[in-house]
Amino acid sequence: MMTVSAFKWVPPFAQGLVRDLRVRWALEEAGLPYQVKLIDNTVQASPDYRKLQPFGQVPVLEEDGLVLFESGAIVLHIANKCEALLPADSAGRARAVTWLFAALNSIEIVIQPLAEVDLFFAQEEWAKLRRPGVVESLKERLGELAAHLGEREYLEDCFTAGDLMMATVLRILRHTDVLDGFPTLKAYKERCEARPAFQRALAAQMAPFQQPRA
Ligand SMILES: N[C@@H](CCC(=O)N[C@@H](CS)C(=O)NCC(=O)O)C(=O)O
């Protein structure tokens, strides 16, 4: 059975956004059972965990001696086992993989700076100066994404691992009203979040955070 690493606890601003969610969601879509290895800061910093994840982050996926890190690589690994995440035809697969990379390399890359400015450095003068430029670049990119999506349900003909990744990336904006300016993208993200597999994955990530802390 596959094992996914996840945090025992994170602050409320991160709960429901931690990147093991992508992996849990992919496993739920694929109908593959998994177990979770909950870690804390001590494990994260330990040499043993660094052997699995060089940067001490989550998620890690372990499967019969295979160890993977990077949520994109892990989701792709799972998607390869499941037609519901990667279409059977080679062109459809390639397009889905393209969107998975676009989510990480073209969208997350412009969303993450806003999360950092707002959630980690909000009181810093440089962050206040930087924010308008970050929002402007982000809105430009989201406009381009919305133009591609148009009135479609998903980025391609059906839901794929590319949508899974894109939805998790758009969710990082939940502390802002930026998506209100892009109603079709907001509806797209909500359509993806309404999938039962997503709901199961989210509930599973949230469960340990609701336990009393030792
Ligand atoms: N590029 C990595 C990023 C992983 C990442 O940023 N994980 C965060 C949680 S969402 C983490 O472990 N943060 C703790 C840290 O960096 O020390 C991936 O997609 O897997």
The ligand as a Gaussian input file, in Angstrom:
#p B3LYP/6-31G(d) Opt

LIG

0 1
 N        7.414000      21.771000      -4.632000
 C        7.013000      20.993000      -3.483000
 C        6.608000      21.957000      -2.399000
 C        6.217000      21.217000      -1.135000
 C        5.884000      22.212000      -0.043000
 O        6.017000      23.435000      -0.177000
 N        5.436000      21.646000       1.078000
 C        5.132000      22.480000       2.208000
 C        3.728000      22.206000       2.700000
 S        2.545000      22.697000       1.522000
 C        6.093000      22.163000       3.311000
 O        6.403000      21.022000       3.553000
 N        6.540000      23.207000       4.000000
 C        7.423000      23.083000       5.105000
 C        8.792000      23.566000       4.788000
 O        9.060000      23.973000       3.649000
 O        9.609000      23.533000       5.711000
 C        5.865000      20.069000      -3.837000
 O        5.032000      20.455000      -4.654000
 O        5.793000      18.951000      -3.296000

